[in-house]
Amino acid sequence: MEEQYTTAWRKLAIAVYKQPVDSRIYGIFDADVSNIVDYIEAEKQKGRRLTITHFVTAAVARTLYEDVPDVNCFVRRGHVVFRKDADVFVTVNVKGKDMTGLIVRQAQDLSAGEIADIVVAKAAQKRNGQESGAFASKGILSKIPWPFRRMLFVIIKFWIFDLGLPFPFLKIPADPFGSIMITNIGSFGLSYGMVALFPIGKIPAVVTMGEIVEKPVVIDGEIKIRKMLPLTGTFDHRIVDGAQAGLLTMGVIKRLQDPETLDRPNPHPGQ
């Protein structure tokens, strides 16, 4: 399986690019989320709290798993390693100022509602000071002097990603950032953000959500006002090329038109 994804182009790209420092590429597009916004409002009247982040997480996970599984990879010692599931790392705002993150495992199987339950529960723990996962030891690491901190990060990266082992002393699990990252800057009033790929994260892409705004859109030859969600993708070019980025984009846009399907479990994805 791993050799299947270690293509000749990727072998060359791995040799040419440093890990995602030289190899970042970007893409920007707007997704029509009018149907989802209406769906969220209708569900709110029923007492359910869903957000656009929960639907984007479901759409990205299903697209990654079903449409572009060859993007669901990371580089280990010159080879591309395939991930079996689409685990999504979602950033959350803690106490209005600090950003942290949580991981939704096997997100390709989950409904938007199930994702919402996981995100709400994990975010509440973090806001109560109960950090876990990738950020559990950030306080300890931040206190280590700079030269030794850098050395420790290198050791952690080697231990977790090159060896594929958890780091129990710092409570960092193996593959702590999952397959892809989603971050929402729209809550800060921003539209687009070309965010960095976290080098230690070993993720091929970060999807950045902006603030939803109403825009005129031509549909069937008529101008209509639709609610549009700005999305920015940052990609590791060692893994993702233009064709794959296009497939990921089109898959996400298509799924975001159908909130009812995204709000149902996906028991047999890709089949």
Backbone as CSV, one residue per row, in Angstrom:
resi,resn,N_x,N_y,N_z,CA_x,CA_y,CA_z,C_x,C_y,C_z
1,MET,0.840,-1.205,0.000,0.000,0.000,0.000,0.870,1.249,0.000
2,GLU,1.919,1.261,0.856,2.748,2.456,0.971,3.527,2.711,-0.322
3,GLU,4.041,1.637,-0.977,4.788,1.810,-2.209,3.888,2.322,-3.326
4,GLN,2.600,1.958,-3.277,1.650,2.435,-4.276,1.576,3.956,-4.292
5,TYR,1.679,4.568,-3.105,1.555,6.017,-2.999,2.895,6.734,-3.088
6,THR,4.002,5.988,-3.026,5.315,6.605,-3.180,5.668,6.611,-4.661
7,THR,5.049,7.521,-5.409,5.247,7.607,-6.845,6.591,8.232,-7.167
8,ALA,6.970,8.168,-8.449,8.243,8.747,-8.873,8.265,10.250,-8.616
9,TRP,7.142,10.918,-8.894,7.076,12.365,-8.650,7.261,12.674,-7.175
10,ARG,6.646,11.867,-6.309,6.762,12.120,-4.876,8.178,11.861,-4.381
11,LYS,8.839,10.839,-4.925,10.232,10.597,-4.542,11.094,11.804,-4.891
12,LEU,10.842,12.390,-6.059,11.595,13.574,-6.463,11.243,14.761,-5.579
13,ALA,9.931,14.952,-5.322,9.496,16.087,-4.506,10.047,15.998,-3.091
14,ILE,10.087,14.783,-2.540,10.617,14.600,-1.192,12.091,14.987,-1.146
15,ALA,12.812,14.680,-2.226,14.237,15.010,-2.271,14.463,16.506,-2.489
16,VAL,13.584,17.131,-3.293,13.770,18.537,-3.653,13.343,19.465,-2.527
17,TYR,12.169,19.201,-1.940,11.607,20.091,-0.930,12.024,19.674,0.472
18,LYS,12.246,20.662,1.303,12.318,20.386,2.726,10.898,20.171,3.221
19,GLN,10.735,19.531,4.388,9.376,19.328,4.874,8.756,20.668,5.160
20,PRO,7.397,20.710,5.092,6.721,21.842,4.471,7.221,23.230,4.856
21,VAL,8.344,23.568,4.270,8.889,24.917,4.345,8.959,25.451,2.911
22,ASP,9.660,24.718,2.045,9.732,25.082,0.642,8.477,24.669,-0.123
23,SER,7.772,23.666,0.366,6.787,22.971,-0.465,5.349,23.440,-0.294
24,ARG,5.133,24.595,0.307,3.754,25.052,0.484,3.167,25.587,-0.816
25,ILE,1.948,25.177,-1.114,1.162,25.775,-2.188,-0.201,26.129,-1.617
26,TYR,-0.921,27.044,-2.294,-2.159,27.572,-1.730,-3.280,27.541,-2.755
27,GLY,-4.502,27.536,-2.255,-5.675,27.631,-3.108,-6.791,28.333,-2.364
28,ILE,-7.585,29.127,-3.090,-8.679,29.886,-2.492,-9.954,29.623,-3.292
29,PHE,-11.051,29.385,-2.606,-12.336,29.251,-3.277,-13.463,29.575,-2.306
30,ASP,-14.620,29.898,-2.858,-15.813,30.181,-2.062,-16.825,29.054,-2.255
31,ALA,-17.398,28.597,-1.174,-18.403,27.536,-1.221,-19.763,28.099,-0.845
32,ASP,-20.768,27.745,-1.617,-22.133,28.162,-1.325,-22.663,27.314,-0.161
33,VAL,-22.891,27.957,0.977,-23.361,27.225,2.156,-24.751,27.696,2.575
34,SER,-25.498,28.245,1.636,-26.843,28.742,1.959,-27.716,27.647,2.526
35,ASN,-27.669,26.459,1.907,-28.495,25.344,2.381,-28.114,24.935,3.800
36,ILE,-26.820,24.931,4.080,-26.363,24.526,5.408,-26.749,25.567,6.454
37,VAL,-26.603,26.842,6.124,-26.980,27.895,7.070,-28.469,27.788,7.407
38,ASP,-29.300,27.552,6.399,-30.737,27.386,6.638,-31.009,26.136,7.482
39,TYR,-30.268,25.067,7.201,-30.436,23.820,7.943,-30.039,24.009,9.406
40,ILE,-28.928,24.694,9.638,-28.463,24.952,11.008,-29.507,25.747,11.782
41,GLU,-30.093,26.743,11.134,-31.102,27.569,11.792,-32.353,26.748,12.116
42,ALA,-32.758,25.867,11.190,-33.931,25.018,11.438,-33.674,24.057,12.594
43,GLU,-32.469,23.493,12.649,-32.132,22.574,13.732,-32.013,23.308,15.063
44,LYS,-31.584,24.563,15.010,-31.498,25.376,16.229,-32.874,25.538,16.861
45,GLN,-33.888,25.687,16.026,-35.247,25.819,16.537,-35.715,24.541,17.235
46,LYS,-35.075,23.416,16.904,-35.399,22.134,17.533,-34.549,21.872,18.779
47,GLY,-33.652,22.799,19.087,-32.813,22.637,20.270,-31.456,22.037,19.994
48,ARG,-31.089,21.842,18.711,-29.774,21.297,18.371,-28.823,22.432,18.029
49,ARG,-27.589,22.323,18.492,-26.589,23.349,18.194,-25.540,22.775,17.252
50,LEU,-25.640,23.182,16.003,-24.671,22.791,14.991,-24.015,24.055,14.450
51,THR,-22.790,23.924,13.971,-22.106,25.061,13.367,-21.568,24.653,11.996
52,ILE,-21.168,25.656,11.242,-20.620,25.389,9.916,-19.346,24.553,10.001
53,THR,-18.591,24.696,11.095,-17.362,23.911,11.258,-17.656,22.416,11.279
54,HIS,-18.753,22.018,11.909,-19.096,20.595,11.984,-19.398,20.030,10.601
55,PHE,-20.057,20.808,9.764,-20.380,20.350,8.410,-19.148,20.339,7.515
56,VAL,-18.293,21.343,7.645,-17.067,21.364,6.850,-16.172,20.189,7.244
57,THR,-16.104,19.883,8.528,-15.315,18.741,8.978,-15.807,17.444,8.355
58,ALA,-17.135,17.246,8.356,-17.705,16.048,7.749,-17.430,15.998,6.253
59,ALA,-17.592,17.139,5.568,-17.392,17.181,4.121,-15.938,16.917,3.749
60,VAL,-15.010,17.536,4.471,-13.585,17.355,4.180,-13.170,15.910,4.450
61,ALA,-13.618,15.340,5.558,-13.243,13.969,5.908,-13.751,12.976,4.861
62,ARG,-14.991,13.121,4.438,-15.558,12.188,3.452,-14.878,12.344,2.093
63,THR,-14.576,13.581,1.717,-13.893,13.801,0.445,-12.493,13.215,0.479
64,LEU,-11.780,13.443,1.561,-10.420,12.919,1.693,-10.424,11.397,1.634
65,TYR,-11.382,10.780,2.304,-11.441,9.322,2.399,-11.924,8.687,1.091
66,GLU,-12.930,9.296,0.465,-13.590,8.668,-0.674,-13.031,9.119,-2.021
67,ASP,-12.686,10.409,-2.144,-12.308,10.955,-3.450,-10.803,11.039,-3.666
68,VAL,-10.051,11.386,-2.638,-8.601,11.565,-2.791,-7.844,10.852,-1.661
69,PRO,-7.990,9.530,-1.546,-7.271,8.822,-0.481,-5.761,8.926,-0.617
70,ASP,-5.275,9.221,-1.841,-3.835,9.358,-2.029,-3.286,10.640,-1.425
71,VAL,-4.171,11.528,-0.949,-3.730,12.716,-0.210,-3.656,12.420,1.283
72,ASN,-4.317,11.367,1.720,-4.367,11.019,3.141,-3.084,10.288,3.540
73,CYS,-1.972,10.992,3.450,-0.647,10.385,3.621,0.285,11.349,4.351
74,PHE,1.447,10.837,4.730,2.532,11.687,5.212,3.855,11.039,4.833
75,VAL,4.910,11.840,4.882,6.230,11.375,4.466,6.991,10.834,5.665
76,ARG,7.510,9.631,5.521,8.348,9.021,6.560,9.580,8.423,5.903
77,ARG,10.744,8.977,6.202,12.035,8.469,5.736,12.043,8.235,4.222
78,GLY,11.574,9.230,3.473,11.634,9.164,2.026,10.505,8.417,1.358
79,HIS,9.573,7.894,2.134,8.424,7.176,1.581,7.132,7.833,2.035
80,VAL,6.091,7.645,1.244,4.783,8.174,1.585,3.988,7.087,2.293
81,VAL,3.545,7.391,3.506,2.815,6.434,4.337,1.321,6.766,4.287
82,PHE,0.524,5.774,3.974,-0.916,5.931,3.824,-1.609,5.828,5.176
83,ARG,-2.577,6.719,5.414,-3.399,6.639,6.622,-4.707,5.924,6.284
84,LYS,-5.123,5.047,7.151,-6.321,4.243,6.885,-7.595,5.055,7.053
85,ASP,-7.635,5.929,8.047,-8.833,6.713,8.342,-8.576,8.197,8.107
86,ALA,-9.663,8.945,7.964,-9.578,10.395,7.843,-9.836,11.008,9.210
87,ASP,-8.758,11.202,9.966,-8.835,11.837,11.278,-8.606,13.338,11.087
88,VAL,-9.531,14.150,11.583,-9.480,15.590,11.332,-9.120,16.331,12.610
89,PHE,-8.123,17.194,12.511,-7.718,18.040,13.637,-8.431,19.377,13.500
90,VAL,-9.207,19.752,14.502,-10.016,20.965,14.472,-9.505,21.924,15.538
91,THR,-9.204,23.158,15.156,-8.774,24.139,16.143,-9.998,24.767,16.809
92,VAL,-9.861,25.110,18.075,-10.954,25.727,18.829,-10.407,26.906,19.624
93,ASN,-11.289,27.842,19.892,-10.940,29.048,20.648,-11.220,28.790,22.129
94,VAL,-10.227,28.996,22.973,-10.373,28.757,24.404,-10.389,30.093,25.146
95,LYS,-11.486,30.332,25.838,-11.620,31.538,26.672,-11.423,32.823,25.881
96,GLY,-11.774,32.759,24.587,-11.791,33.955,23.770,-10.454,34.476,23.303
97,LYS,-9.347,33.805,23.672,-8.045,34.355,23.276,-7.049,33.288,22.849
98,ASP,-7.047,32.132,23.478,-6.080,31.092,23.157,-6.680,30.106,22.156
99,MET,-5.835,29.669,21.225,-6.243,28.632,20.288,-5.618,27.311,20.700
100,THR,-6.419,26.286,20.675,-5.928,24.941,20.903,-6.595,24.056,19.864
101,GLY,-6.444,22.769,19.980,-7.022,21.898,18.974,-7.396,20.557,19.540
102,LEU,-8.237,19.865,18.795,-8.689,18.535,19.176,-8.822,17.697,17.919
103,ILE,-8.779,16.412,18.088,-8.827,15.535,16.928,-10.126,14.731,16.926
104,VAL,-10.734,14.635,15.753,-11.935,13.824,15.548,-11.505,12.595,14.760
105,ARG,-11.437,11.462,15.428,-10.981,10.232,14.803,-12.079,9.620,13.931
106,GLN,-11.657,9.013,12.808,-12.565,8.346,11.868,-13.741,9.258,11.498
107,ALA,-13.422,10.494,11.201,-14.459,11.482,10.901,-15.213,11.147,9.629
108,GLN,-14.632,10.322,8.760,-15.316,9.961,7.517,-16.596,9.170,7.766
109,ASP,-16.715,8.560,8.934,-17.893,7.749,9.254,-18.976,8.533,9.982
110,LEU,-18.664,9.727,10.448,-19.532,10.428,11.391,-20.448,11.431,10.709
111,SER,-21.599,11.652,11.335,-22.493,12.716,10.897,-22.011,14.044,11.464
112,ALA,-22.526,15.142,10.920,-22.184,16.460,11.458,-22.602,16.568,12.916
113,GLY,-23.751,15.952,13.257,-24.205,15.975,14.645,-23.277,15.220,15.571
114,GLU,-22.776,14.072,15.130,-21.833,13.303,15.945,-20.517,14.060,16.102
115,ILE,-20.078,14.704,15.038,-18.868,15.528,15.116,-19.075,16.672,16.103
116,ALA,-20.263,17.285,16.063,-20.570,18.378,16.991,-20.466,17.910,18.439
117,ASP,-21.010,16.732,18.739,-20.963,16.202,20.106,-19.523,16.007,20.569
118,ILE,-18.677,15.472,19.682,-17.276,15.227,20.028,-16.542,16.545,20.252
119,VAL,-16.736,17.497,19.333,-16.049,18.781,19.437,-16.483,19.524,20.696
120,VAL,-17.783,19.555,20.962,-18.286,20.271,22.141,-17.738,19.656,23.421
121,ALA,-17.740,18.326,23.511,-17.271,17.650,24.720,-15.771,17.880,24.936
122,LYS,-14.978,17.723,23.879,-13.536,17.896,24.016,-13.166,19.362,24.262
123,ALA,-13.889,20.281,23.616,-13.613,21.705,23.820,-13.928,22.118,25.254
124,ALA,-14.999,21.556,25.811,-15.353,21.872,27.197,-14.260,21.412,28.155
125,GLN,-13.694,20.234,27.896,-12.594,19.753,28.732,-11.392,20.688,28.656
126,LYS,-11.086,21.147,27.464,-9.939,22.032,27.292,-10.176,23.379,27.971
127,ARG,-11.401,23.878,27.889,-11.701,25.161,28.530,-11.668,25.051,30.046
128,ASN,-11.844,23.830,30.536,-11.756,23.595,31.974,-10.338,23.244,32.414
129,GLY,-9.399,23.371,31.489,-8.005,23.109,31.825,-7.582,21.670,31.712
130,GLN,-8.437,20.817,31.144,-8.126,19.398,31.009,-7.596,19.129,29.608
131,GLU,-6.392,19.592,29.323,-5.797,19.396,28.010,-5.435,17.931,27.808
132,SER,-5.547,17.496,26.561,-5.133,16.149,26.191,-4.680,16.180,24.743
133,GLY,-4.083,15.080,24.294,-3.669,15.002,22.907,-2.421,15.821,22.621
134,ALA,-2.377,16.406,21.410,-1.159,17.058,20.935,-0.751,18.244,21.774
135,PHE,-1.725,18.947,22.395,-1.418,20.166,23.140,-1.276,19.917,24.643
136,ALA,-1.333,18.672,25.049,-1.338,18.381,26.481,-0.066,18.859,27.178
137,SER,1.044,18.862,26.471,2.323,19.170,27.112,2.909,20.499,26.662
138,LYS,2.082,21.363,26.045,2.639,22.613,25.540,3.164,23.496,26.676
139,GLY,2.540,23.418,27.855,3.013,24.209,28.987,4.394,23.775,29.426
140,ILE,4.605,22.462,29.487,5.913,21.927,29.885,6.968,22.294,28.853
141,LEU,6.642,22.082,27.570,7.612,22.338,26.507,7.980,23.814,26.419
142,SER,7.008,24.687,26.689,7.279,26.117,26.579,8.256,26.609,27.640
143,LYS,8.430,25.866,28.706,9.330,26.270,29.787,10.768,25.798,29.568
144,ILE,10.975,24.943,28.578,12.317,24.438,28.300,13.101,25.507,27.531
145,PRO,14.339,25.806,27.896,15.138,26.810,27.184,15.219,26.509,25.691
146,TRP,15.313,27.573,24.884,15.197,27.459,23.440,16.103,26.398,22.814
147,PRO,17.427,26.364,23.058,18.244,25.378,22.341,17.806,23.946,22.628
148,PHE,17.429,23.683,23.876,17.023,22.327,24.247,15.592,22.039,23.785
149,ARG,14.765,23.090,23.712,13.393,22.913,23.246,13.388,22.426,21.804
150,ARG,14.239,23.058,20.981,14.328,22.656,19.582,14.798,21.215,19.453
151,MET,15.792,20.848,20.259,16.285,19.471,20.237,15.202,18.493,20.647
152,LEU,14.409,18.866,21.649,13.347,17.985,22.106,12.269,17.811,21.043
153,PHE,11.948,18.901,20.338,10.966,18.804,19.265,11.449,17.846,18.172
154,VAL,12.717,17.909,17.851,13.275,17.014,16.835,13.156,15.562,17.300
155,ILE,13.450,15.328,18.576,13.346,13.970,19.125,11.899,13.492,19.101
156,ILE,10.974,14.383,19.498,9.557,14.024,19.506,9.075,13.686,18.099
157,LYS,9.458,14.529,17.140,9.054,14.282,15.753,9.574,12.937,15.266
158,PHE,10.849,12.647,15.559,11.425,11.365,15.149,10.697,10.205,15.817
159,TRP,10.430,10.339,17.113,9.820,9.261,17.879,8.387,8.980,17.409
160,ILE,7.624,10.053,17.202,6.205,9.888,16.871,5.999,9.519,15.407
161,PHE,6.671,10.236,14.501,6.362,10.059,13.085,7.308,9.098,12.368
162,ASP,8.593,9.147,12.695,9.507,8.229,12.034,9.410,6.823,12.599
163,LEU,9.204,6.740,13.904,9.052,5.424,14.522,7.596,5.023,14.705
164,GLY,6.685,5.995,14.654,5.257,5.695,14.794,4.861,5.291,16.191
165,LEU,5.534,5.853,17.207,5.271,5.477,18.590,4.702,6.666,19.369
166,PRO,3.879,6.409,20.395,3.418,7.507,21.259,4.563,8.010,22.125
167,PHE,4.412,9.203,22.654,5.418,9.780,23.539,4.813,9.850,24.932
168,PRO,4.857,8.746,25.699,4.085,8.654,26.933,4.503,9.632,28.018
169,PHE,5.775,10.011,28.063,6.240,10.895,29.128,5.581,12.272,29.037
170,LEU,5.244,12.681,27.817,4.590,13.971,27.622,3.123,13.808,27.213
171,LYS,2.616,12.589,27.291,1.220,12.281,26.980,0.840,12.686,25.556
172,ILE,1.780,12.518,24.622,1.499,12.816,23.221,1.248,11.498,22.500
173,PRO,0.069,11.323,21.904,-0.215,10.061,21.208,0.493,10.000,19.865
174,ALA,0.565,8.803,19.299,1.096,8.668,17.950,0.164,9.362,16.968
175,ASP,0.729,10.006,15.957,-0.041,10.719,14.936,-1.061,11.674,15.564
176,PRO,-0.615,12.621,16.375,-1.531,13.445,17.170,-2.350,14.455,16.380
177,PHE,-1.936,14.764,15.129,-2.658,15.776,14.352,-3.519,15.182,13.246
178,GLY,-3.480,13.876,13.088,-4.361,13.230,12.141,-4.044,13.521,10.689
179,SER,-5.087,13.457,9.849,-4.933,13.494,8.405,-4.912,14.894,7.819
180,ILE,-5.644,15.806,8.429,-5.820,17.136,7.864,-6.284,18.071,8.973
181,MET,-6.026,19.351,8.823,-6.408,20.309,9.856,-7.449,21.288,9.317
182,ILE,-8.409,21.650,10.172,-9.410,22.656,9.834,-9.364,23.743,10.901
183,THR,-9.270,24.992,10.455,-9.251,26.108,11.398,-10.218,27.181,10.920
184,ASN,-10.894,27.823,11.851,-11.924,28.810,11.534,-11.459,30.195,11.980
185,ILE,-11.116,31.037,10.999,-10.739,32.415,11.309,-11.916,33.364,11.085
186,GLY,-13.034,32.820,10.587,-14.212,33.638,10.374,-14.766,34.212,11.656
187,SER,-14.568,33.492,12.764,-15.045,33.991,14.056,-14.319,35.256,14.482
188,PHE,-13.170,35.546,13.852,-12.423,36.773,14.126,-12.705,37.846,13.074
189,GLY,-13.692,37.598,12.199,-14.048,38.566,11.184,-13.162,38.556,9.957
190,LEU,-12.345,37.505,9.787,-11.431,37.416,8.650,-12.024,36.556,7.541
191,SER,-11.645,36.856,6.319,-12.179,36.114,5.175,-11.230,35.022,4.698
192,TYR,-9.980,35.384,4.450,-9.011,34.425,3.920,-7.751,34.439,4.778
193,GLY,-7.153,33.275,4.901,-5.907,33.180,5.652,-5.035,32.070,5.117
194,MET,-3.860,32.402,4.650,-2.921,31.408,4.130,-2.042,30.948,5.281
195,VAL,-2.563,30.031,6.046,-1.889,29.611,7.268,-0.749,28.648,6.954
196,ALA,0.142,28.514,7.910,1.308,27.651,7.734,0.945,26.195,8.002
197,LEU,1.688,25.314,7.382,1.625,23.901,7.723,2.531,23.664,8.923
198,PHE,2.001,23.064,9.954,2.768,22.812,11.171,3.770,21.699,10.881
199,PRO,5.091,21.999,10.844,6.057,20.999,10.389,6.018,19.692,11.167
200,ILE,5.780,19.769,12.476,5.783,18.542,13.263,4.490,17.753,13.074
201,GLY,3.488,18.383,12.462,2.180,17.749,12.358,2.074,16.656,11.332
202,LYS,2.905,16.678,10.286,2.862,15.680,9.223,1.486,15.612,8.567
203,ILE,0.862,16.760,8.355,-0.416,16.795,7.661,-0.207,17.364,6.263
204,PRO,-0.929,16.843,5.255,-0.724,17.303,3.881,-1.430,18.608,3.562
205,ALA,-2.389,19.030,4.428,-3.155,20.228,4.093,-3.810,20.817,5.338
206,VAL,-4.032,22.136,5.277,-4.833,22.844,6.268,-5.934,23.587,5.506
207,VAL,-7.170,23.404,5.935,-8.305,24.112,5.344,-8.716,25.218,6.310
208,THR,-8.695,26.461,5.829,-9.011,27.615,6.660,-10.371,28.178,6.257
209,MET,-11.264,28.289,7.230,-12.605,28.811,7.001,-12.655,30.295,7.346
210,GLY,-13.258,31.087,6.451,-13.422,32.502,6.708,-14.840,32.837,7.144
211,GLU,-15.130,34.122,7.194,-16.447,34.586,7.623,-17.455,34.450,6.480
212,ILE,-18.606,33.877,6.773,-19.664,33.725,5.774,-20.244,35.094,5.438
213,VAL,-20.329,35.388,4.144,-20.891,36.665,3.694,-21.860,36.401,2.542
214,GLU,-22.805,37.310,2.367,-23.728,37.228,1.242,-23.087,37.848,0.007
215,LYS,-23.163,37.124,-1.124,-22.572,37.595,-2.363,-23.516,37.314,-3.529
216,PRO,-23.464,38.133,-4.581,-24.241,37.817,-5.780,-23.581,36.682,-6.555
217,VAL,-24.383,35.709,-6.931,-23.884,34.537,-7.649,-24.797,34.287,-8.845
218,VAL,-24.209,33.934,-9.987,-24.993,33.625,-11.173,-25.371,32.147,-11.141
219,ILE,-26.683,31.866,-11.100,-27.201,30.503,-11.085,-28.231,30.378,-12.198
220,ASP,-27.956,29.473,-13.152,-28.861,29.268,-14.296,-29.162,30.580,-15.013
221,GLY,-28.128,31.412,-15.157,-28.284,32.656,-15.884,-28.911,33.793,-15.109
222,GLU,-29.207,33.570,-13.826,-29.815,34.617,-13.007,-28.897,34.965,-11.837
223,ILE,-28.911,36.242,-11.477,-28.112,36.677,-10.336,-28.922,36.478,-9.055
224,LYS,-28.335,35.731,-8.128,-28.995,35.475,-6.857,-28.025,35.762,-5.721
225,ILE,-28.581,36.129,-4.584,-27.760,36.383,-3.404,-27.659,35.078,-2.610
226,ARG,-26.411,34.635,-2.404,-26.182,33.380,-1.692,-25.203,33.615,-0.543
227,LYS,-25.270,32.764,0.437,-24.344,32.823,1.569,-23.100,32.027,1.193
228,MET,-21.972,32.711,1.116,-20.735,32.103,0.631,-19.703,32.006,1.755
229,LEU,-19.070,30.846,1.824,-18.032,30.585,2.825,-16.666,30.624,2.152
230,PRO,-15.812,31.606,2.492,-14.454,31.624,1.933,-13.614,30.496,2.546
231,LEU,-12.935,29.754,1.696,-12.069,28.664,2.144,-10.696,28.822,1.506
232,THR,-9.672,28.663,2.318,-8.294,28.707,1.840,-7.621,27.385,2.173
233,GLY,-6.937,26.824,1.196,-6.198,25.590,1.431,-4.707,25.819,1.362
234,THR,-3.985,25.340,2.362,-2.523,25.308,2.336,-2.115,23.851,2.190
235,PHE,-1.309,23.549,1.173,-0.995,22.157,0.851,0.508,21.907,0.857
236,ASP,0.867,20.692,1.222,2.250,20.235,1.122,2.430,19.668,-0.284
237,HIS,3.227,20.352,-1.103,3.366,19.990,-2.512,4.091,18.666,-2.708
238,ARG,4.701,18.135,-1.657,5.289,16.805,-1.760,4.200,15.737,-1.834
239,ILE,3.004,16.077,-1.340,1.882,15.142,-1.319,0.795,15.551,-2.311
240,VAL,0.517,16.833,-2.384,-0.642,17.329,-3.123,-0.186,18.125,-4.344
241,ASP,-0.750,17.775,-5.529,-0.535,18.601,-6.709,-1.848,19.283,-7.085
242,GLY,-1.841,20.010,-8.180,-3.025,20.777,-8.560,-4.249,19.921,-8.810
243,ALA,-4.063,18.778,-9.460,-5.197,17.900,-9.762,-5.848,17.385,-8.487
244,GLN,-5.034,16.982,-7.535,-5.579,16.466,-6.273,-6.251,17.573,-5.475
245,ALA,-5.651,18.762,-5.476,-6.279,19.891,-4.787,-7.632,20.215,-5.410
246,GLY,-7.718,20.105,-6.740,-8.982,20.339,-7.419,-10.031,19.314,-7.052
247,LEU,-9.649,18.046,-6.986,-10.589,16.995,-6.596,-11.081,17.195,-5.166
248,LEU,-10.165,17.580,-4.277,-10.547,17.835,-2.901,-11.538,18.998,-2.832
249,THR,-11.256,20.055,-3.576,-12.129,21.228,-3.583,-13.518,20.889,-4.109
250,MET,-13.573,20.225,-5.263,-14.861,19.902,-5.867,-15.667,18.952,-4.989
251,GLY,-14.986,18.016,-4.347,-15.683,17.081,-3.466,-16.291,17.773,-2.261
252,VAL,-15.543,18.719,-1.683,-16.051,19.455,-0.522,-17.228,20.334,-0.930
253,ILE,-17.097,21.062,-2.050,-18.172,21.938,-2.521,-19.447,21.133,-2.772
254,LYS,-19.309,19.982,-3.428,-20.476,19.142,-3.729,-21.166,18.682,-2.453
255,ARG,-20.397,18.233,-1.490,-21.007,17.710,-0.262,-21.635,18.816,0.583
256,LEU,-21.097,20.022,0.493,-21.655,21.121,1.282,-23.013,21.588,0.763
257,GLN,-23.429,21.092,-0.391,-24.760,21.430,-0.900,-25.851,20.573,-0.280
258,ASP,-25.465,19.530,0.438,-26.438,18.543,0.922,-26.288,18.343,2.435
259,PRO,-26.802,19.276,3.238,-26.629,19.168,4.693,-27.305,17.942,5.294
260,GLU,-28.431,17.498,4.713,-29.118,16.330,5.263,-28.232,15.090,5.210
261,THR,-27.524,14.898,4.090,-26.627,13.745,3.974,-25.451,13.862,4.928
262,LEU,-24.893,15.066,5.056,-23.773,15.263,5.973,-24.197,15.063,7.427
263,ASP,-25.488,15.231,7.718,-25.972,15.076,9.094,-26.469,13.665,9.362
264,ARG,-26.116,12.733,8.467,-26.382,11.316,8.705,-25.042,10.574,8.762
265,PRO,-24.936,9.535,9.591,-23.700,8.750,9.622,-23.398,8.192,8.252
266,ASN,-22.122,7.960,7.997,-21.652,7.474,6.716,-21.053,6.086,6.934
267,PRO,-21.898,5.017,7.074,-21.406,3.729,7.562,-20.503,2.982,6.606
268,HIS,-20.661,3.196,5.309,-19.844,2.467,4.337,-19.239,3.424,3.337
269,PRO,-18.371,4.326,3.798,-17.780,5.321,2.890,-16.934,4.666,1.819
270,GLY,-17.035,5.247,0.621,-16.183,4.791,-0.477,-16.661,3.507,-1.115
271,GLN,-17.808,2.963,-0.706,-18.285,1.715,-1.278,-19.636,1.909,-1.919
